[in-house]
Amino acid sequence: MSADPKPLYQEVILDHNKKPRNYGTLEHASHQAEGLNPLCGDHIYVALNVEGDAVHSIAFHGESCAICKASASMMTMAVKGKTPAEAEQLVHAFVDMATGRDQAPGAPAAPALPGMARLSVFSGIRDLPMRVKCAILPWHTLQAALNSQTSVTTEAQADPMQAPMGDA
């Protein structure tokens, strides 16, 4: 087996771009938010229904690049059935992985979270700085929805790459 993850990454991105999971609108969502990356034009909406203490259903739609759409598709699969707290943990773990924060000197070892193994195909995105925001936009949009924020952007001061994760 090849140690180069690029072919797997490309295959996963193409698959989720062509056949995104949970793509569409969600009627009567309990939580929703809009995400915008004005630099590349990604503009997505994330909606979810939290019933009891679990994400019962989740959907996304909008106009975005293949990386953003694939990330959103995989995100919806990863958080469905999780508690909001578990979904927040996945947001943090994904963003840390995609930005390389998880490999910064002195960074604590990230706990192995269910769902992160599949998402690890995005670990190489940290080497493509212009595409990192594309991959993390859906996750910040999910976080905004979970925290009853109506929107999130990657523009200037509101850039989630510059803000601490709790303030994105």
Z-matrix of the N, CA and C atoms (Angstrom, degrees):
N
C 1 1.439
C 2 1.527 1 108.94
N 3 1.304 2 116.70 1 138.49
C 4 1.457 3 122.00 2 -177.93
C 5 1.520 4 110.90 3 -73.01
N 6 1.329 5 116.28 4 142.13
C 7 1.457 6 120.92 5 177.34
C 8 1.526 7 111.10 6 -83.14
N 9 1.316 8 117.46 7 -10.31
C 10 1.459 9 121.98 8 -178.85
C 11 1.524 10 109.53 9 -80.76
N 12 1.351 11 118.30 10 113.78
C 13 1.468 12 120.86 11 -177.78
C 14 1.531 13 113.77 12 -79.80
N 15 1.330 14 118.52 13 -5.97
C 16 1.465 15 120.84 14 -175.43
C 17 1.527 16 113.84 15 -59.25
N 18 1.341 17 119.67 16 -44.47
C 19 1.473 18 117.81 17 178.95
C 20 1.532 19 112.77 18 -60.99
N 21 1.338 20 117.30 19 -41.35
C 22 1.460 21 120.55 20 177.98
C 23 1.522 22 110.24 21 -63.81
N 24 1.322 23 116.41 22 -44.30
C 25 1.466 24 121.68 23 178.38
C 26 1.522 25 109.84 24 -56.41
N 27 1.321 26 116.80 25 -49.53
C 28 1.465 27 120.83 26 -178.43
C 29 1.518 28 111.32 27 -62.98
N 30 1.316 29 117.28 28 -40.78
C 31 1.464 30 121.63 29 179.46
C 32 1.526 31 111.21 30 -63.54
N 33 1.328 32 116.78 31 -45.11
C 34 1.466 33 121.49 32 -179.46
C 35 1.531 34 110.26 33 -64.97
N 36 1.331 35 116.93 34 -44.91
C 37 1.465 36 120.81 35 179.47
C 38 1.522 37 110.14 36 -59.89
N 39 1.322 38 117.32 37 -47.27
C 40 1.464 39 120.60 38 -179.46
C 41 1.527 40 111.57 39 -62.79
N 42 1.327 41 117.13 40 -42.29
C 43 1.457 42 120.66 41 -179.55
C 44 1.529 43 111.34 42 -62.60
N 45 1.328 44 117.02 43 -49.03
C 46 1.466 45 120.61 44 -177.71
C 47 1.524 46 112.15 45 -72.95
N 48 1.321 47 117.61 46 -23.48
C 49 1.460 48 119.95 47 175.56
C 50 1.533 49 110.19 48 -74.37
N 51 1.322 50 116.60 49 -42.72
C 52 1.467 51 120.50 50 -179.19
C 53 1.522 52 112.26 51 -73.99
N 54 1.333 53 116.10 52 -36.88
C 55 1.466 54 121.20 53 -177.29
C 56 1.538 55 109.30 54 -130.91
N 57 1.337 56 116.42 55 69.04
C 58 1.465 57 117.95 56 -178.39
C 59 1.530 58 111.76 57 -64.75
N 60 1.305 59 115.43 58 136.68
C 61 1.460 60 121.54 59 177.56
C 62 1.524 61 108.81 60 -84.33
N 63 1.317 62 115.90 61 142.81
C 64 1.474 63 122.77 62 176.89
C 65 1.522 64 112.53 63 60.08
N 66 1.338 65 116.72 64 31.61
C 67 1.465 66 121.45 65 178.45
C 68 1.521 67 108.74 66 -86.35
N 69 1.307 68 116.13 67 130.01
C 70 1.457 69 121.37 68 178.31
C 71 1.511 70 109.81 69 142.15
N 72 1.300 71 115.18 70 -167.74
C 73 1.459 72 120.40 71 -179.80
C 74 1.519 73 109.38 72 -101.80
N 75 1.300 74 115.61 73 160.87
C 76 1.452 75 122.14 74 -179.64
C 77 1.523 76 107.59 75 -127.01
N 78 1.315 77 116.40 76 112.13
C 79 1.463 78 121.06 77 -179.91
C 80 1.526 79 110.07 78 -68.85
N 81 1.295 80 116.22 79 142.42
C 82 1.468 81 123.46 80 174.42
C 83 1.525 82 113.02 81 56.75
N 84 1.317 83 116.49 82 43.59
C 85 1.459 84 120.99 83 179.55
C 86 1.525 85 110.85 84 -66.28
N 87 1.313 86 116.19 85 140.83
C 88 1.471 87 120.04 86 176.46
C 89 1.527 88 111.11 87 -81.05
N 90 1.335 89 116.84 88 -23.24
C 91 1.460 90 122.88 89 -179.53
C 92 1.522 91 108.17 90 -141.59
N 93 1.331 92 116.61 91 138.62
C 94 1.461 93 119.55 92 176.35
C 95 1.516 94 110.29 93 -157.51
N 96 1.324 95 114.94 94 153.82
C 97 1.461 96 120.66 95 178.40
C 98 1.522 97 108.97 96 -156.12
N 99 1.318 98 113.63 97 160.40
C 100 1.457 99 123.07 98 178.57
C 101 1.523 100 107.99 99 -113.00
N 102 1.319 101 116.87 100 137.14
C 103 1.457 102 121.79 101 177.94
C 104 1.517 103 110.78 102 -121.94
N 105 1.333 104 115.69 103 137.69
C 106 1.459 105 120.40 104 -177.04
C 107 1.520 106 110.33 105 -136.16
N 108 1.320 107 115.05 106 131.31
C 109 1.457 108 122.43 107 172.13
C 110 1.530 109 105.72 108 -117.87
N 111 1.341 110 117.88 109 91.83
C 112 1.460 111 120.24 110 -175.00
C 113 1.524 112 113.93 111 -64.59
N 114 1.326 113 117.89 112 -22.00
C 115 1.459 114 120.57 113 -179.29
C 116 1.524 115 111.68 114 -63.92
N 117 1.327 116 116.73 115 -43.77
C 118 1.468 117 118.96 116 -178.27
C 119 1.524 118 112.59 117 -110.60
N 120 1.325 119 117.89 118 -10.00
C 121 1.454 120 120.66 119 177.30
C 122 1.516 121 115.02 120 94.93
N 123 1.338 122 118.66 121 3.36
C 124 1.464 123 119.95 122 176.64
C 125 1.521 124 108.97 123 -62.51
N 126 1.321 125 116.11 124 131.63
C 127 1.468 126 122.20 125 -178.40
C 128 1.525 127 106.20 126 -145.24
N 129 1.320 128 116.51 127 104.69
C 130 1.458 129 120.10 128 -176.07
C 131 1.524 130 111.31 129 -126.77
N 132 1.304 131 113.73 130 161.29
C 133 1.458 132 123.19 131 175.93
C 134 1.520 133 107.12 132 -126.09
N 135 1.327 134 115.89 133 134.72
C 136 1.458 135 121.58 134 176.65
C 137 1.523 136 107.14 135 -120.68
N 138 1.316 137 116.00 136 131.26
C 139 1.466 138 121.51 137 177.99
C 140 1.521 139 108.49 138 -132.24
N 141 1.326 140 116.46 139 141.97
C 142 1.449 141 119.92 140 178.56
C 143 1.510 142 110.80 141 -146.66
N 144 1.306 143 114.97 142 156.54
C 145 1.455 144 122.75 143 173.19
C 146 1.510 145 107.73 144 -114.02
N 147 1.329 146 114.52 145 119.32
C 148 1.450 147 120.45 146 174.61
C 149 1.518 148 105.95 147 -100.63
N 150 1.320 149 115.45 148 117.55
C 151 1.467 150 121.46 149 178.71
C 152 1.511 151 107.46 150 -120.32
N 153 1.327 152 115.06 151 129.89
C 154 1.459 153 118.63 152 -174.09
C 155 1.511 154 106.80 153 66.07
N 156 1.292 155 117.01 154 -122.36
C 157 1.467 156 120.98 155 178.10
C 158 1.522 157 110.32 156 -122.93
N 159 1.347 158 116.19 157 38.69
C 160 1.456 159 118.31 158 -179.19
C 161 1.531 160 110.53 159 -145.84
N 162 1.319 161 114.53 160 150.63
C 163 1.465 162 120.74 161 173.37
C 164 1.526 163 105.40 162 -74.21
N 165 1.324 164 115.46 163 105.51
C 166 1.463 165 121.08 164 -176.94
C 167 1.522 166 111.19 165 -79.45
N 168 1.330 167 116.36 166 -42.35
C 169 1.462 168 120.78 167 178.34
C 170 1.522 169 108.77 168 -146.46
N 171 1.334 170 114.88 169 153.69
C 172 1.459 171 121.00 170 -178.83
C 173 1.525 172 108.34 171 -153.01
N 174 1.321 173 115.12 172 143.49
C 175 1.463 174 120.38 173 178.61
C 176 1.520 175 108.66 174 -148.08
N 177 1.326 176 114.97 175 160.29
C 178 1.458 177 120.65 176 174.96
C 179 1.515 178 108.20 177 -142.40
N 180 1.310 179 115.23 178 156.27
C 181 1.458 180 120.65 179 173.03
C 182 1.520 181 108.62 180 -157.86
N 183 1.309 182 116.11 181 169.64
C 184 1.459 183 121.29 182 178.75
C 185 1.515 184 110.18 183 138.86
N 186 1.316 185 114.27 184 -171.03
C 187 1.459 186 122.06 185 178.54
C 188 1.525 187 107.81 186 -108.41
N 189 1.329 188 115.53 187 124.57
C 190 1.458 189 118.13 188 -178.73
C 191 1.526 190 110.10 189 -158.44
N 192 1.317 191 114.22 190 166.47
C 193 1.462 192 120.47 191 176.48
C 194 1.524 193 109.57 192 -73.31
N 195 1.314 194 116.01 193 171.49
C 196 1.462 195 121.90 194 -177.88
C 197 1.530 196 112.00 195 -61.20
N 198 1.319 197 117.50 196 -39.02
C 199 1.468 198 120.35 197 -178.54
C 200 1.514 199 110.50 198 -66.17
N 201 1.321 200 117.35 199 -44.62
C 202 1.461 201 121.31 200 179.57
C 203 1.527 202 110.52 201 -64.01
N 204 1.321 203 116.50 202 -44.89
C 205 1.469 204 120.28 203 -178.67
C 206 1.527 205 110.62 204 -64.75
N 207 1.322 206 117.49 205 -42.73
C 208 1.465 207 120.66 206 179.33
C 209 1.527 208 110.68 207 -65.15
N 210 1.317 209 116.65 208 -41.12
C 211 1.456 210 120.50 209 178.63
C 212 1.527 211 110.49 210 -63.03
N 213 1.326 212 116.90 211 -43.76
C 214 1.469 213 121.25 212 178.98
C 215 1.524 214 110.50 213 -63.31
N 216 1.321 215 116.55 214 -42.90
C 217 1.457 216 121.15 215 179.93
C 218 1.528 217 110.66 216 -60.35
N 219 1.318 218 116.24 217 -48.08
C 220 1.461 219 120.11 218 -179.45
C 221 1.526 220 111.46 219 -68.84
N 222 1.334 221 116.78 220 -33.45
C 223 1.454 222 120.93 221 177.13
C 224 1.522 223 110.60 222 -61.51
N 225 1.336 224 116.63 223 -45.67
C 226 1.465 225 118.94 224 -178.04
C 227 1.528 226 110.71 225 -61.68
N 228 1.313 227 116.46 226 -38.09
C 229 1.460 228 119.74 227 178.39
C 230 1.531 229 111.22 228 -67.16
N 231 1.323 230 115.91 229 -37.80
C 232 1.468 231 120.46 230 -176.05
C 233 1.525 232 113.06 231 -71.65
N 234 1.328 233 117.89 232 -32.59
C 235 1.473 234 119.26 233 -174.07
C 236 1.523 235 113.97 234 -96.91
N 237 1.328 236 117.79 235 -14.93
C 238 1.463 237 119.45 236 179.98
C 239 1.527 238 109.13 237 -61.94
N 240 1.335 239 115.22 238 127.85
C 241 1.457 240 121.36 239 -179.24
C 242 1.517 241 114.05 240 90.64
N 243 1.332 242 117.23 241 -10.77
C 244 1.468 243 121.29 242 179.43
C 245 1.528 244 110.42 243 -84.52
N 246 1.315 245 115.86 244 159.00
C 247 1.456 246 119.78 245 172.04
C 248 1.526 247 108.06 246 -74.89
N 249 1.330 248 118.11 247 160.09
C 250 1.464 249 118.41 248 175.13
C 251 1.532 250 112.48 249 -56.31
N 252 1.324 251 117.76 250 -37.23
C 253 1.470 252 120.53 251 178.60
C 254 1.526 253 110.90 252 -64.73
N 255 1.326 254 117.41 253 -40.74
C 256 1.464 255 120.67 254 177.85
C 257 1.529 256 110.77 255 -67.14
N 258 1.337 257 116.45 256 -37.51
C 259 1.468 258 120.25 257 176.79
C 260 1.521 259 110.06 258 -62.98
N 261 1.336 260 117.67 259 -41.73
C 262 1.471 261 121.61 260 177.33
C 263 1.525 262 110.35 261 -61.90
N 264 1.331 263 117.55 262 -39.83
C 265 1.463 264 120.41 263 178.02
C 266 1.529 265 110.35 264 -61.97
N 267 1.325 266 116.46 265 -41.16
C 268 1.464 267 120.06 266 178.25
C 269 1.524 268 110.89 267 -65.07
N 270 1.337 269 117.44 268 -38.30
C 271 1.472 270 120.62 269 177.19
C 272 1.525 271 109.12 270 -57.52
N 273 1.317 272 116.26 271 -51.33
C 274 1.466 273 120.64 272 -178.63
C 275 1.529 274 111.46 273 -60.86
N 276 1.324 275 116.41 274 -46.06
C 277 1.465 276 120.34 275 -177.98
C 278 1.529 277 110.81 276 -64.40
N 279 1.339 278 117.59 277 -42.04
C 280 1.462 279 120.33 278 -179.54
C 281 1.528 280 110.68 279 -65.14
N 282 1.325 281 116.88 280 -47.35
C 283 1.463 282 120.30 281 -178.38
C 284 1.527 283 110.34 282 -63.94
N 285 1.314 284 117.46 283 -41.32
C 286 1.464 285 120.04 284 177.38
C 287 1.530 286 111.02 285 -61.22
N 288 1.337 287 116.64 286 -41.19
C 289 1.457 288 120.63 287 179.13
C 290 1.530 289 110.76 288 -67.14
N 291 1.326 290 117.09 289 -47.92
C 292 1.469 291 121.33 290 -175.83
C 293 1.525 292 112.63 291 -66.70
N 294 1.316 293 117.39 292 -31.66
C 295 1.458 294 120.94 293 -178.70
C 296 1.520 295 113.03 294 -91.43
N 297 1.326 296 117.17 295 -12.50
C 298 1.460 297 120.88 296 -177.74
C 299 1.507 298 113.34 297 87.49
N 300 1.327 299 117.61 298 3.70
C 301 1.474 300 120.00 299 178.46
C 302 1.519 301 111.17 300 -61.10
N 303 1.333 302 116.39 301 -28.78
C 304 1.460 303 119.48 302 -178.84
C 305 1.520 304 112.12 303 -70.79
N 306 1.339 305 117.19 304 -12.95
C 307 1.460 306 120.46 305 179.49
C 308 1.522 307 112.34 306 -112.17
N 309 1.310 308 116.77 307 8.91
C 310 1.463 309 120.37 308 178.70
C 311 1.525 310 109.24 309 -67.42
N 312 1.339 311 117.02 310 146.15
C 313 1.467 312 119.60 311 177.83
C 314 1.528 313 110.35 312 -56.34
N 315 1.303 314 115.81 313 129.82
C 316 1.459 315 120.95 314 178.86
C 317 1.517 316 114.17 315 84.26
N 318 1.338 317 117.59 316 -1.82
C 319 1.465 318 120.01 317 178.84
C 320 1.523 319 109.15 318 -68.22
N 321 1.342 320 116.45 319 136.07
C 322 1.458 321 117.83 320 178.25
C 323 1.522 322 110.21 321 -67.70
N 324 1.310 323 115.46 322 150.57
C 325 1.466 324 119.79 323 177.90
C 326 1.523 325 108.58 324 -65.31
N 327 1.313 326 116.07 325 129.78
C 328 1.460 327 120.84 326 -179.58
C 329 1.524 328 109.48 327 -73.17
N 330 1.332 329 116.45 328 137.40
C 331 1.461 330 117.80 329 176.71
C 332 1.526 331 109.62 330 -68.41
N 333 1.302 332 116.08 331 149.52
C 334 1.470 333 120.48 332 178.44
C 335 1.525 334 107.48 333 -75.38
N 336 1.324 335 115.59 334 108.22
C 337 1.457 336 120.53 335 -179.45
C 338 1.520 337 109.99 336 -97.70
N 339 1.329 338 116.84 337 139.22
C 340 1.464 339 118.65 338 174.98
C 341 1.530 340 109.64 339 -58.06
N 342 1.308 341 116.15 340 131.42
C 343 1.459 342 121.01 341 179.65
C 344 1.513 343 113.83 342 102.19
N 345 1.328 344 118.00 343 -20.00
C 346 1.464 345 120.21 344 -176.88
C 347 1.525 346 112.78 345 -74.72
N 348 1.310 347 118.24 346 -26.30
C 349 1.464 348 119.65 347 -178.83
C 350 1.527 349 110.55 348 -59.74
N 351 1.322 350 117.79 349 -46.18
C 352 1.463 351 120.95 350 179.17
C 353 1.519 352 111.40 351 -65.15
N 354 1.314 353 116.04 352 -35.13
C 355 1.467 354 120.81 353 -177.45
C 356 1.525 355 112.40 354 -74.90
N 357 1.324 356 117.34 355 -12.03
C 358 1.462 357 120.45 356 -177.04
C 359 1.525 358 112.99 357 -64.01
N 360 1.334 359 118.64 358 -13.07
C 361 1.466 360 119.92 359 175.65
C 362 1.528 361 110.70 360 -61.53
N 363 1.337 362 116.79 361 -19.84
C 364 1.460 363 120.88 362 178.37
C 365 1.525 364 113.11 363 -87.20
N 366 1.314 365 118.74 364 0.85
C 367 1.466 366 120.34 365 -176.81
C 368 1.524 367 112.46 366 -63.04
N 369 1.307 368 118.40 367 -29.40
C 370 1.460 369 121.45 368 179.35
C 371 1.518 370 114.24 369 -76.03
N 372 1.324 371 117.75 370 -8.75
C 373 1.462 372 120.85 371 -178.23
C 374 1.530 373 110.67 372 -65.09
N 375 1.325 374 116.78 373 -23.95
C 376 1.477 375 120.37 374 178.89
C 377 1.522 376 111.74 375 -59.94
N 378 1.335 377 116.56 376 -21.63
C 379 1.461 378 121.17 377 178.41
C 380 1.525 379 112.49 378 -83.70
N 381 1.319 380 116.85 379 -2.23
C 382 1.469 381 122.94 380 179.40
C 383 1.528 382 107.99 381 -123.88
N 384 1.333 383 117.85 382 75.62
C 385 1.467 384 121.07 383 -171.91
C 386 1.527 385 115.08 384 -52.66
N 387 1.313 386 117.80 385 -32.99
C 388 1.467 387 119.58 386 -179.02
C 389 1.530 388 111.67 387 -71.97
N 390 1.334 389 117.30 388 -15.90
C 391 1.463 390 120.67 389 -177.57
C 392 1.526 391 113.18 390 -104.40
N 393 1.329 392 117.50 391 -9.19
C 394 1.458 393 120.48 392 -178.83
C 395 1.528 394 110.49 393 -58.98
N 396 1.325 395 116.89 394 -44.90
C 397 1.464 396 119.98 395 -178.94
C 398 1.525 397 111.72 396 -62.76
N 399 1.325 398 116.65 397 -31.71
C 400 1.472 399 120.49 398 176.87
C 401 1.526 400 110.04 399 -63.16
N 402 1.321 401 116.50 400 -43.02
C 403 1.465 402 121.31 401 -177.42
C 404 1.520 403 112.71 402 -72.36
N 405 1.341 404 117.13 403 -34.60
C 406 1.471 405 118.35 404 -175.05
C 407 1.526 406 113.59 405 -92.41
N 408 1.328 407 118.58 406 -12.42
C 409 1.467 408 119.63 407 -179.20
C 410 1.530 409 112.94 408 -55.00
N 411 1.324 410 120.22 409 -46.95
C 412 1.473 411 118.37 410 179.32
C 413 1.528 412 112.69 411 -59.66
N 414 1.310 413 116.53 412 -36.26
C 415 1.463 414 121.02 413 -178.24
C 416 1.521 415 110.96 414 -68.85
N 417 1.321 416 117.13 415 -41.31
C 418 1.461 417 119.68 416 176.78
C 419 1.525 418 110.94 417 -68.75
N 420 1.321 419 116.17 418 -31.67
C 421 1.461 420 119.93 419 177.57
C 422 1.532 421 109.31 420 -68.63
N 423 1.321 422 117.30 421 -41.14
C 424 1.467 423 121.06 422 174.64
C 425 1.516 424 110.56 423 -59.85
N 426 1.315 425 116.44 424 -45.62
C 427 1.460 426 120.21 425 -179.88
C 428 1.530 427 110.65 426 -61.43
N 429 1.325 428 116.65 427 -41.79
C 430 1.462 429 120.08 428 177.34
C 431 1.524 430 109.87 429 -60.11
N 432 1.323 431 117.29 430 -45.72
C 433 1.466 432 120.65 431 179.71
C 434 1.522 433 111.45 432 -60.23
N 435 1.324 434 116.36 433 -45.30
C 436 1.467 435 120.13 434 -179.93
C 437 1.522 436 112.18 435 -62.67
N 438 1.334 437 116.63 436 -27.66
C 439 1.466 438 121.47 437 -178.77
C 440 1.522 439 112.44 438 -101.32
N 441 1.327 440 116.29 439 19.48
C 442 1.469 441 123.37 440 176.57
C 443 1.519 442 113.65 441 58.46
N 444 1.332 443 117.10 442 30.94
C 445 1.456 444 121.90 443 172.07
C 446 1.518 445 106.58 444 -94.64
N 447 1.320 446 117.28 445 140.57
C 448 1.460 447 119.38 446 -176.03
C 449 1.514 448 113.18 447 -83.75
N 450 1.339 449 117.24 448 -21.87
C 451 1.462 450 118.02 449 -177.77
C 452 1.523 451 111.12 450 -155.32
N 453 1.340 452 113.77 451 161.57
C 454 1.455 453 122.13 452 175.85
C 455 1.524 454 106.54 453 -146.56
N 456 1.318 455 115.91 454 146.73
C 457 1.460 456 120.56 455 179.92
C 458 1.517 457 109.97 456 -136.78
N 459 1.311 458 115.89 457 160.56
C 460 1.464 459 120.83 458 176.55
C 461 1.518 460 110.53 459 -101.45
N 462 1.319 461 117.27 460 15.55
C 463 1.463 462 121.77 461 -176.24
C 464 1.531 463 111.64 462 -85.26
N 465 1.316 464 116.54 463 131.92
C 466 1.471 465 126.35 464 171.33
C 467 1.525 466 112.86 465 39.49
N 468 1.332 467 117.28 466 -120.30
C 469 1.462 468 122.21 467 -173.77
C 470 1.527 469 112.76 468 -64.38
N 471 1.318 470 117.09 469 -26.08
C 472 1.465 471 120.33 470 -179.75
C 473 1.523 472 111.95 471 -84.74
N 474 1.314 473 117.98 472 2.55
C 475 1.453 474 123.14 473 -176.80
C 476 1.527 475 110.24 474 -61.16
N 477 1.334 476 117.88 475 116.80
C 478 1.465 477 119.51 476 -179.43
C 479 1.522 478 112.92 477 -65.11
N 480 1.322 479 118.05 478 -17.06
C 481 1.460 480 120.54 479 176.33
C 482 1.524 481 111.08 480 -71.38
N 483 1.318 482 117.02 481 -24.99
C 484 1.462 483 120.94 482 -177.79
C 485 1.530 484 112.26 483 -97.30
N 486 1.335 485 116.60 484 -24.73
C 487 1.460 486 120.86 485 -176.50
C 488 1.513 487 110.74 486 -88.07
N 489 1.331 488 117.76 487 149.15
C 490 1.460 489 119.59 488 171.39
C 491 1.528 490 108.76 489 -61.10
N 492 1.310 491 117.71 490 147.94
C 493 1.462 492 121.38 491 -172.40
C 494 1.521 493 114.12 492 -53.85
N 495 1.287 494 120.77 493 -36.81
C 496 1.447 495 121.10 494 -178.90
C 497 1.506 496 113.30 495 -68.64
N 498 1.321 497 117.86 496 -16.53
C 499 1.458 498 121.26 497 -175.87
C 500 1.524 499 112.78 498 -108.35
N 501 1.296 500 118.65 499 8.44
C 502 1.468 501 121.14 500 -175.78
C 503 1.500 502 112.54 501 -71.19
